[in-house]
């Protein structure tokens, strides 16, 4: 039997050792556990399990948190699917469009089916095309936007009556309600009113110095009225005095008659005499009160009237002359 050369035997030994080492390494690698799923995968798996149970609102909340944490287009697409199930068509269209704009492998592999889902969502929406606007105008449709003109395409809107607002530099803002049909494009022509340029304020004219207030002339005294009031006061005062004299005379007569009938007062101050003494005393008291009142009122009226007549300005005499037949006729006027 031929002997194997030493170098060939060494080569064969090294080859067997290397093959054994590689086999052991492969076995060790195969024995390691698989890496745990990422948090995004776990969130999407949990949301899909909830959607199977028709708990789409809870699934949407989980997917929204996952997208806010990772900004993953895959989470955005799953959000759109949950919103579609909830009938939130406008959000579903926007989020599916955001997801389709990405080049992520998961999106690329499913682009055709995702676009078909978006088309089904758009069947429940309509478009709003606003015409007649200047460039740079800001358009909002039910609060969404702003969309700055010129728009590449009309924005999507929920079907029904929506509020369209427009703002543009140099124009008054405009708002209008528009009826949008599902699956159709609604065109609305709007005309903005330009804001007039501000006018230059002219300087105010200098103010004139204030005029001194002019007091009204005092009305001339009404001499006739004052004289009439003075005379009337004297007459009324005289009447009160005459009435007081009459009451005084009556009192004296009543008192004399009462004394003649034996009316009087005992030391204790009690009235004594015939039965009619009390009536006589009462009549005397009334006459006394009337006399006193008449004297007081008469004196007051006469005094006030005398003062009024004394302070009434006197009329001045004025001469007036005019030619008359056979000479000159003159007259005096007070």
C-alpha positions in Angstrom: 0.0 0.0 0.0 1.4 3.4 -1.1 2.1 5.9 1.6 0.5 9.4 1.4 2.9 12.2 1.1 3.3 14.3 4.3 2.1 17.6 2.7 -1.0 16.0 1.3 -1.9 14.5 4.7 -1.4 17.9 6.3 -3.7 19.5 3.8 -6.4 17.0 4.4 -6.1 17.4 8.1 -6.5 21.2 7.9 -9.5 20.8 5.5 -11.3 18.5 7.9 -10.6 20.8 10.9 -11.9 23.8 9.1 -15.1 22.0 8.0 -15.7 20.8 11.5 -15.2 24.3 12.9 -17.7 25.8 10.4 -20.2 23.1 11.2 -20.0 23.8 14.9 -20.3 27.6 14.3 -23.4 27.1 12.1 -24.9 24.9 14.8 -24.2 27.5 17.4 -25.7 30.3 15.4 -28.8 28.1 14.6 -29.2 27.4 18.3 -29.4 31.2 19.2 -33.0 32.5 19.8 -34.6 34.8 17.1 -34.5 38.5 17.7 -37.6 40.0 19.5 -40.0 41.9 17.3 -39.7 45.7 17.3 -42.1 48.0 19.2 -43.7 49.1 15.9 -44.4 45.4 14.9 -45.8 44.8 18.4 -48.1 47.8 18.2 -49.3 46.9 14.7 -49.9 43.3 15.7 -51.9 44.5 18.8 -53.9 46.9 16.6 -54.7 44.2 14.0 -55.9 41.9 16.8 -58.3 44.6 18.0 -59.6 45.2 14.5 -60.4 41.6 14.2 -62.6 42.1 17.2 -64.1 45.2 15.5 -62.6 47.5 18.1 -61.4 49.9 15.5 -61.4 53.0 17.7 -59.0 51.4 20.2 -56.8 50.1 17.3 -56.6 53.6 15.8 -55.4 55.0 19.1 -52.6 52.5 19.3 -51.6 53.1 15.7 -51.7 56.8 16.1 -49.2 56.6 19.1 -47.0 54.2 17.1 -46.9 56.7 14.1 -46.1 59.6 16.4 -43.3 57.7 17.9 -41.8 56.3 14.7 -43.3 58.3 11.8 -43.5 55.0 9.9 -45.4 54.9 6.6 -46.6 51.4 7.5 -48.2 52.8 10.7 -49.8 55.6 8.6 -51.3 53.1 6.2 -52.7 51.0 9.0 -54.2 54.2 10.6 -55.9 54.9 7.2 -57.4 51.4 7.2 -58.8 51.9 10.8 -60.2 55.3 9.9 -61.9 53.8 6.8 -63.6 51.3 9.0 -64.8 54.1 11.3 -66.2 56.2 8.4 -63.6 58.9 8.9 -63.2 59.3 5.1 -61.3 62.5 4.9 -58.7 61.5 7.5 -58.4 58.0 5.8 -57.7 59.6 2.4 -55.1 62.0 3.7 -53.2 59.4 5.7 -53.3 56.8 2.9 -51.9 59.5 0.5 -49.1 60.3 3.0 -48.2 56.6 3.3 -48.2 56.1 -0.5 -45.8 59.0 -0.9 -43.1 56.9 0.9 -40.6 54.4 -0.8 -40.6 52.0 2.2 -40.4 48.3 1.0 -43.6 47.4 2.8 -45.5 50.2 0.9 -43.9 49.4 -2.4 -44.8 45.8 -2.2 -48.5 46.6 -1.5 -48.9 49.9 -3.5 -51.5 48.5 -5.9 -53.8 47.3 -3.1 -53.3 50.5 -1.0 -54.2 52.7 -4.0 -57.3 50.6 -4.6 -58.3 51.1 -0.9 -57.7 54.9 -1.3 -60.0 54.9 -4.4 -62.8 53.2 -2.4 -62.4 55.9 0.3 -62.6 58.7 -2.3 -66.0 57.4 -3.4 -67.3 59.0 -0.2 -65.6 62.4 -0.7 -65.8 65.2 -3.1 -63.5 67.9 -4.4 -63.9 71.7 -4.1 -62.4 73.8 -6.9 -62.4 77.6 -6.2 -62.1 79.8 -9.2 -61.3 83.5 -9.7 -58.8 83.9 -6.9 -55.5 85.8 -7.1 -52.2 84.0 -6.7 -51.2 83.6 -3.0 -54.7 83.4 -1.7 -55.2 81.1 1.3 -58.2 78.7 1.0 -59.6 76.7 3.8 -62.3 74.0 3.4 -64.2 73.3 6.7 -61.1 74.5 8.6 -58.6 72.3 6.7 -55.7 74.0 5.0 -54.7 76.6 4.2 -54.3 75.7 0.5 -52.4 78.4 -1.3 -53.3 79.3 -4.9 -52.6 78.3 -7.5 -53.5 74.8 -6.3 -52.1 71.8 -8.2 -55.4 70.0 -7.7 -58.7 70.7 -5.9 -58.6 69.7 -2.3 -60.7 66.8 -1.0 -63.7 67.5 1.2 -66.4 65.7 3.1 -69.7 65.4 1.3 -72.4 67.8 2.3 -72.4 71.5 3.1 -69.0 72.8 3.8 -67.6 76.3 4.7 -65.1 77.7 2.3 -63.0 80.7 3.5 -60.6 82.8 1.5 -57.9 85.2 2.7 -55.6 87.2 0.4 -53.3 90.2 0.9 -55.0 93.4 -0.1 -58.6 91.9 -0.1 -61.4 91.6 2.3 -61.8 88.0 3.7 -64.6 86.0 2.2 -66.6 83.0 3.5 -69.2 81.0 1.6 -71.1 77.7 2.2 -70.8 75.2 -0.6 -72.7 72.0 -1.2 -70.3 69.2 -2.1 -71.5 65.9 -3.8 -69.7 62.6 -3.1 -67.6 61.4 -6.0 -67.8 64.8 -7.8 -65.9 68.0 -8.1 -67.8 71.2 -7.1 -66.6 74.4 -8.7 -67.3 77.7 -7.1 -66.4 81.1 -8.5 -65.5 83.8 -6.0 -64.8 87.5 -6.4 -62.7 89.2 -3.7 -63.2 92.9 -2.9 -60.0 94.8 -2.7 -59.3 96.9 0.4 -59.1 100.6 -0.6 -55.7 102.3 0.0 -55.5 104.4 3.2 -56.2 108.1 2.6 -53.7 110.7 3.7 -55.0 112.5 6.7 -55.0 116.3 6.2 -53.8 118.5 9.0 -56.6 119.9 11.1 -57.2 123.6 10.8 -56.1 125.6 13.8 -58.7 126.1 16.4 -60.2 129.5 16.8 -59.8 131.0 20.2 -62.9 130.4 22.3 -65.3 133.3 22.5 -66.1 134.7 25.8 -69.6 133.7 26.8 -72.1 136.5 26.4 -74.6 136.7 29.1 -78.1 137.3 27.9 -79.5 140.8 28.5 -81.6 141.1 31.5 -85.3 141.4 30.5 -86.8 144.8 31.2 -88.9 144.8 34.3 -92.6 144.4 33.7 -93.7 147.6 35.4 -97.4 147.0 34.7 -97.3 143.5 36.3 -95.4 144.7 39.3 -97.8 147.6 39.8 -100.8 145.3 39.5 -99.4 142.9 42.0 -98.6 145.7 44.4 -102.1 147.2 44.2 -103.7 143.7 44.6 -101.5 143.1 47.7 -102.6 146.3 49.3 -106.2 145.6 48.6 -105.9 142.0 50.1 -104.0 143.3 53.1 -106.7 145.9 53.7 -109.3 143.2 53.5 -107.5 141.0 56.0 -107.2 144.1 58.4 -110.9 144.9 58.0 -111.8 141.2 58.7 -109.5 141.3 61.8 -111.3 144.5 63.0 -114.7 142.8 62.6 -113.5 139.7 64.5 -112.1 142.0 67.2 -115.5 143.8 67.6 -117.3 140.5 67.6 -115.0 139.2 70.4 -115.7 142.3 72.5 -119.4 141.9 72.1 -119.3 138.2 73.0 -117.2 138.8 76.0 -119.4 141.7 77.2 -122.5 139.5 76.7 -120.9 136.7 78.6 -120.0 139.0 81.5 -123.6 140.4 81.6 -125.0 136.8 81.8 -122.8 136.1 84.8 -120.2 134.0 83.1 -116.8 133.9 84.9 -114.1 131.8 86.5 -113.7 130.7 90.1 -110.4 130.9 91.9 -109.5 127.5 90.7 -109.8 128.6 87.0 -113.0 126.7 86.3 -115.7 128.3 84.2 -118.9 129.0 86.1 -122.3 130.6 85.1 -125.3 129.7 82.9 -125.2 126.7 80.6 -124.3 128.8 77.5 -121.2 130.2 79.0 -119.0 127.5 77.4 -120.4 128.3 74.0 -119.8 132.0 74.5 -116.2 131.4 75.6 -115.6 129.2 72.6 -117.0 131.9 70.2 -114.8 134.5 71.9 -111.7 132.3 71.4 -112.5 131.8 67.7 -113.1 135.5 67.2 -109.7 136.2 68.9 -107.9 133.8 66.6 -109.5 135.3 63.5 -108.6 138.8 64.6 -105.0 137.9 65.3 -104.7 136.0 61.9 -106.3 138.9 60.1 -103.9 141.5 61.6 -100.9 139.4 60.8 -101.8 138.6 57.2 -103.0 142.1 56.5 -99.8 143.6 57.8 -97.8 141.1 55.7 -99.6 141.7 52.5 -99.6 145.5 52.9 -95.9 145.5 53.8 -94.9 143.3 50.8 -97.0 145.3 48.4 -95.5 148.6 49.5 -92.0 147.2 49.0 -93.0 145.9 45.5 -94.5 149.3 44.5 -91.5 151.2 45.9 -89.0 149.1 43.9 -90.9 149.2 40.6 -88.9 151.4 38.2 -90.8 154.5 37.1 -91.5 155.2 33.5 -89.6 158.0 31.9 -91.5 160.6 29.9 -90.7 160.9 26.2 -91.6 163.8 24.0 -92.5 163.4 20.4 -93.3 166.2 18.0 -94.5 166.1 14.4 -95.6 168.8 11.8 -99.3 169.5 12.0 -101.7 171.8 10.2 -100.9 175.3 11.1 -97.9 174.5 13.2 -96.2 171.7 15.3 -98.0 169.1 17.4 -96.1 167.6 20.4 -97.1 164.7 22.7 -95.7 163.3 25.9 -95.4 159.5 26.4 -94.8 157.7 29.7 
